[in-house]
Amino acid sequence: MTKFKEKSMVNEPDPSRLIHGLRDTGYDFYTAAADIIDNSIAAMAENINISIDLTSDGRKFVYFGDNGHGMDAEGLHNAMKYGAKIREDLASLGKFGLGLKTASSSVCLNYSLISRTNNTAPLLKLTWDLEHVASVNAWEMLEEPVSEDEQDIFEELCGEKGTLVIWSRCDRLLSKVYEEPGGTREQNAIKTRRSKLIEHCALIFHKFLNPEDTEHRTVDISVNGIKVEHWNPFYPEKSEQVLPKKLTVLPIQREDGTVHNATVKAWILPHSKDMTKEENKKHAKISNRGQGFYIHREGRVIHHGGYLGIWRSDDPHWSLLRIEFDFDHELDEAFRVDVKKSRILLDPALEEALEVLLGPAHKEADRRYRRKQAIKVSDGISHGDSNKTISETKNTLQAIVESVDENAQAAVVSNNKGQSIKILTPVESNVNPESLFVTPVEGIPSGALWEPCLTSKTDENYSTGVHINKQHDFYTKVYSQTKTGVSVEGLDLLLWALAAAEHKNKDPELENMWEDIRDEVSSNLKKLLRSIDLPTSRS
């Protein structure tokens, strides 16, 4: 301790090194812009106007104007302080007192704040110039006069009162330096930044942009004159919320022992095959990256996509599941929200609870995706050869049908168990001759791969047929790979022979035994095929 007796224990950071170091806190342009918008919403703005501009000589500017309550000299000075005083409203979207500064400097070397609280008050302006801080090596802002151009921009983007943020010397707005500053290629890059910012805001602030959302104040955002329309990632008009209502409230205990609630909903979106391309592109946007959690803090999206380590995020079979997770500022510490408000960390116990809670929804999304894929890959499988072979083969061993009751789905047959034996079996008349003996169906109530049936081209002379379940994994994963010809025919003939054997050796006492055999074989096949991927398409 004596070695430091002549040194103060106050060890202030180097201004030049730190202010430049804080440029690299992980922002990209879109998350940085969203942080500025947070401040406008916290200031009770109703209109937020953004302009991304490129001059003919290649200089780049970004302007954020709002009609919020504005700031006086003291408020403006505090807002520009690194680590500003805590807000009175803890529920505001601003959190650490760093967002304005770190977000701005991640994109530009010079940023200004111009504000006033009413139309009679003078415009006040403060600026952080990173190169000036480096030259004087002090936390020194610049108090500069408001230029006529800046006053015009304030009136255009803010109106009578509010706040204007100006980013200039934007060395990180674009990811590359163009040979022709202000030329066509750089102009196109700026246009891309504008369109992607619109997309980003449409998601991040969708609850504020949606006038039908009664839980959040409606805010209008525009980018270079284009109004941002909200994009609800859960597409509630066509999606299904599958979590029981009683489970949507999730109590979470804080470190101080108090309990606060988060809400969670599990949405399963329609399969892309059930929508037009235009509908999917505009409303659902189904993709691997789009699946998973959409975390909202005070209504603002702070994380989107992925399962936060609970499940893999690259499996298309789960791409229909999106989880709406909402919490308020009371749970900030519990979720360890980062400075960019773009990431949270889950406690291991909460991870386990969410895995259990959302497990059924996860499986249901997988089932619905696979069902639609099953229909896709199984379309076009031909059973014509099988039906022809069975119809032309004489002396096959079948039960003799004495009568049928199509309404009761029953028949009276003579078989190895005796004469006039009543059995329960699907009965179909007026069947297409090309599918008289082997018929793929969209599902079998028991879930079995196959079931015997009695079919007729008219309403007499019934013969044994077989229904094959198109939804069973054996059909979607094995049949679909064999295409047409001998392989499909061989599988068809095997299942038809099993159906014929059941009719030939069935009576009321053995009814359950035959059904159990079909169920057990079908169940075992499903388990054996679980690790085999569903084909993406038939070639």
N, C-alpha and C positions, 0 to 999 in steps of 0.2 A: 504493500500500500504506500510506503514511503517513497517509492520510485516516482509516484505521480503527484507528490504533494504540491508541486509548483504548477500543475496543469489543472485546468477546470474540468469538472466532470460533464459540463455541457459540451457536446461534441456535434456541432451543427454540420449537416451535409454540405458538400461542395455544390453551389448553385448550378454552375455550368454542367458538371457531370450528371447531376440528378435530373435537371429539367430535360436534358437530352435522353437520359436513360429511361425516363418515364414515357418516352415515345413508343417504347417497345413492350407494352403491357398486354399485348395480344389482340388488340382491336384490328378489325378490317374496316374498310370505308363504311360498310352497311351497319355494323354494330356501333361504330362511332356516331354515325348520323342518328341512329335510334336513341343513343344516350342524350343527344341534344334535344330531341323531340320529347324525351321524358321530362326534361326541365320545363318545356313549354306546357305540357299537360299539367305538371305540378303547379304552374303559375295560373291555372284555370283558363288557359287559352281555349277559344272555340275554333279558331282558324290558325293553321300552321302552314306557311308557304315556304317552300324550299326551291332554290334556284342553283343549278350547277352550270357555270358559265365558262366558256373558253374564248379568249380574245384572239384576234387575227395573228398576233405575234406569239401565241402559245401560252400566255399567262392564264392560270386557272384559279377560279374563285368559287366558293360555295357559300350561299346565304341561307340562313334560317330565320324567318320572321314570324312572330306570333302576336296575337292581340290579347295576351294575358295581362295580369295586373301591373307589370312593369316594375322597375326598381328605382329607388332614390339613390343618392350618392353612397350612403352607408351600405345599402343592400347590394349595390353594384360592386363595391370594394370587397365585400364579404364573398360574393359569388365568384370573384376572380382569385380568391385565396386558395392555395393548395391545401386541402383539408378544411373546407369552409365549415362554419358553425352548423350544428345539427338543425335540421328544419323543425319548425314547430309542429307541422303535420307529419307524424311518423309514417303515415300511410302513403305519403307522396312517392312517386316513382323514383325521385332522387334519393340516394341512400348514403353515400360515403363522403360527399363533399369533394369528390375528385373527378367525377364524370365529365363535366364541361372541359376541364383542363387536359386530362389524359386523353379523352376522345379527340379533342381538337388537335393537340400536338401530335397525335398519331398520324395525322393526315397532312398538317401544314406547319410551317415555321413561324407563322404570324397569325394570331387570331385576336379579334376585337369583340367587345360587347358594347352595344349601344342601346340605351333604354330610357324610358320615361313613364311616369305613372298616369299622366293625363295630357290632353292636347295643349294645355297652357304651360306645362313645365318644359324647361329646356332639355334638349337631348344630351345625355351624359355618355361619355365614351372612355373605356379603358382598354389597353392592349398589352398582351404578352408577346414580345418578340424574342424568340429563342436565341437569335444571334446577338441581340443587345445584352441579354442576360449573360451570355458567354463572354462578351467583350468586357463587361464591368464586373463579372463574377459576383453578382449580387441579385437577390430576389427583387428586382426593380422593374415595375411595370412602366408603361408609357401612358401619359395623359395627353392625348392628341385632340385637336379640334375635329369636329364632324364636318366632312367635306360636303359640298353641294350634292355630289353624286350619291354619297352615303345617305344624306337626308332624303333624296328622291327614292332611293331603294327602301328606306325605312317606311316611308309613306305608302309605297306600293305593296310591300309585303306585310307590314304590321298595321297600318292605318293610323289612327290618332294616338294610340298608346301601345305599349308592349315592349318587346325586346327583339333586337336584331343581333344575331351572331354572324360574324364574317370570318371565313377562312381564306387567307391569301398566302401566296408563295406555297402552293399546295404541291410539294415535291413528292408526296406519296398518294396522290389521288389516283393516278394511273400506275400500272406496274412496270412500265417501260418508258424510255425516252424516245421520242419520235424524231426521225431525221428532218422532217419538215414541221416545225412547231406551228400549230394552228391549222395544219393541212387536213386533207380529207380523212386520212386514216386516224388522226388524233380526234377529229370531230366525231367520227363513228365510235371511237372508244368512249367518248363522253356520252354519246347517246345511249350506249350500252349501260354505262353507270346509272343514267337516269332511269331506264326501264327496269333494271334490276333493283334499284332502290324502291321503286313503286311496288314491285313484287314483295320485297322484304317488309315494307311498312304494312302492306295489305295483310300479311300474316301476323307480324309482331303486335300490331295494334288493332287486330280485327274486332275485338270487343268494344273498342272506343269508336271505331269507324262504322259499326253497324247500328243504325238508328233504331232497330227493333230490339236491341239488347238493353233492357230496362235496368240492369244492375250497374251499368257504367255510363258515365257522362259521354254524350256524343261529341266527337271532335272531327273536324274536316281537315284533311291533309292534302296538299297538292305539291307536285314536283314539276317545275317549269310549266305551270299552268294546267297540268293534267291532274284531275282529281283522283285520289287513290280510293278505289272501291275495296271494301273488306273482302277477305277470303277466309271463310270459316273452314279450317282443315277437317272438321268432323262431318261436314255435309249432312246436317241433321234432316234435311228434306228427304233424303233417300237412304240414310244410314240407320242402323239400329243400335240403341244403347242397351247392352245386354247385362249390365250389372244390376242386381236387385236394388231398388231404391234405398232400402234400409242399410245397404252396405256402401252407399256412396259417400257417407260422412266418415272420415277417418280421424279419430282422436289421436293427437300426438303430444307426448309429454316433453316439456322443455326442461332445461337443466335446473331451473328453480323449482321444479315439481308441478308447476301449473300445466294445465292441459288446454290445448287449442286445437280446433278442428281444421283439417284440410278436406277438400272434396275431390273425389275421383270418379270418373265415368269411363266406361269402356265402349267405344264405338266400333262397330264393324261396318265397313263401307261396302257398297255394292261392288261386285266383280266388274272389271273393265269390260267383260263380254256382255254385261247387262246394261251398258251405257253406250251412247254414241261416242266417237272419238272427240267431238267437240265438247260434249258434256264432261268427259273425263279430263280433258285438258283444262277446262275452265273451273270445274267444281271439285272434282275428287283428286286428280293428280296422283293416281296410284303409282307407287314406286317403292323399291326397297328402302331408299333413304327416307321416304315419307312415313314409314311405319314407326310405331312406338310412342314415347311420351311427348306430350306437349305441355310443358310446365308453365303455369301462369302465376306471376306474383302481382297481386292487386289488379288482376285483369290483363296484365301485360305479359306476353310470351317471353320467357327468359331462356328457354331451352326447347328445341324441337327436333324430333327424330331420334331413333335409337331407344334401347331399353335400359340404359344406365347400368349396364353390366348384369342385369337380371337374366336376360336372354340374348342370344345372337341377334344381330340386326341386319344380316345379309341374306336371310332366307326368304325367297319370294312367297312361300306358303303362308307367311304371317303378314304379308303386305297390306291386308285389308284391315288390320287392327290399329287404331289410334286411341291413345289414352289421354283424356283431358284431366289434368291435375292442377288444382287451384289452391293457393294458400295466400295469407296476408302477411303484413310486415311482422306480426307477432311471432312468426316462425322463421324469420331470417336466420337467426343463429342456429336453429335446429337443422336448417338445410345448408348453412355455410355459403350463402350467396356471394359470388365473387364481385369484384369491383366493376366489371363490365356488365353485370346482371345478365350474363349469358351462360352461366353454368351453376349447377348445384351439386352437392355431395349428399348421398343418402347414408344414414346410419345403417350398419349391417342388420340390425334387428328390423328396421323398417323395410329394407330390401327383402328380407324373408317374408314379412307380413304381406308386402305387395305381390310377391311371387305366388303366395297362397291365394290371396284375394283375386288376382287377375288370371290365375292359371286356367280356370274354366273358359274365360273369354279368349284366352290365347289359343286354346285347343279348338274352340268353336270357329275362330277365324281361319285356322288351319284347315278345318273340315270343310268350310264353305269354299275356300280357295281350291282345295283338292277336288271337291265335287264338281266345280265348274271346269277344272282342268280335265277331270275324268271324262266329262261329256265331250270335251274337245278332242282328246286323244283317241276316244273310242268311236267317234263318228267315222263311218266309212268301212267298218269291218264287215266283210261279206260272209254270210252264212248260207248262201245259195247252194253251194256244192254239197254242204251237209244235208240240207233238206232234200236235195235230189237223190243223194245216196240212200238215205233212209227210205224214201218213197219207192225206190226201185229194188230195195233188198227184200226178198221174200223170206217167209218162215222165221222172222225174228220173234223172240218170245215176249209176248205182251198179254196183258189182261184182256179178257173179252168183255166189252162194254155192253151191258144189258139195257141200261137206261141212264139218263142224266137229268139233273135238276139244276139248271143254270142259275136260277135265283138263289138257291141254297148253296151253290158251289159244292155239289155232291154228286155221286154216281153210284150205281149198283153194278158190280162186276163179278165175273167168274175168274178165279185165279188159283194159285197153288194152295190157298187156304180154304177153298170151297166155292160153292155157287151162291149167287145172289147176296154177295157181301157188300154192304154199304160203306163207302169210303168218302172222306172229305178231300176234295182236290179242286183246284181252279178248273173251270169249264168255259170254253170259248167256242162259239159257232161263227160261221161265215168268215173264216180266217183266210187270208191271202195264201194261195197254194205255195208261194215262194218262201213263206215262213210258217208252214204248217207244223213242222216238227221241232224246229229250233227257233226260239224267239227271244232276242235281247229285250229286256224291259228296264225302265228307269229306276226301278227299285223293288225289292221284295221286303214285305213288312218285318220279317224276322232278321233281315240283314244277311241271309244265307247267299252263297254264290249261285245256287240253283234250286229249283223246285219243280216237281213233276206237274203236268197238267193234262187235260184231255181237250183235243182240238178237232174241229171238223170244218171242211170247206163249205158245208151247208148247215143243216141242223140235224144230221144223222150220220151214221158211220164214223163214230168218234174213235180216235187213236191216241196213243200216248205221245205227248210232246214234252218239251222242257223249256222253262223260262230261265234265262241267264241274267243275273243282276249286273247291269252296266256300271253300278256304283261300287261294286266290290273290287278290292285291290287286285285280285287275280285277273279280272277282266281288263282293268285300266293299265296294269303293269306288265302282264304276260300276253294276253290276247292282242293288245295294241302293238306289241313288238313283232308279232308273228305275221302281221299283215293279212294276206289272203293265201289260199291254196291248202296244201296238205296239212300244215301245222294247225291252222284254225279248224279245218275239218276234223282232224284227229281229236282235238279238245272237245269239239261239239259232240262227236260220236260217243266219247267217253261219258259226258254228262247225260246225253240222251239214254245211253245204256243203263246208267245208274237210276234214272227216272223210271225206265221200263221195268227194272228189277224191283223197284219200290212198289209200283202198281201190281206187279205179278205176285208179290209176297206180302201184301198189306191186308190187315183187318183192323177192326176197332181196338183190339188189345195191343197191336203193334204200332198203332198210329204215332204215339209219342216216341217210341224207339227210333223210327225212321226219321222223325223230325230232329231228334237229338243227334243222330248221326250226321245229318246235313249241317246242323249248327256247329258241331264240334269240328268237322272237317273245314268248314268255312272260317271258323275262328282261328284254327291253327294256321291256315293259309295266310290269313291276314297278319298274324304275328310273324310268320316266316318272311313275309314280304315287306315288313315295316322298314327295314334299312335300305330297301331298293327305291331309288328315286322314281318319281312319276315322269314318264317321257314328256318332253316339251311339246312335241308334235309328231304327227305321223308323216313319214316320207314315202 
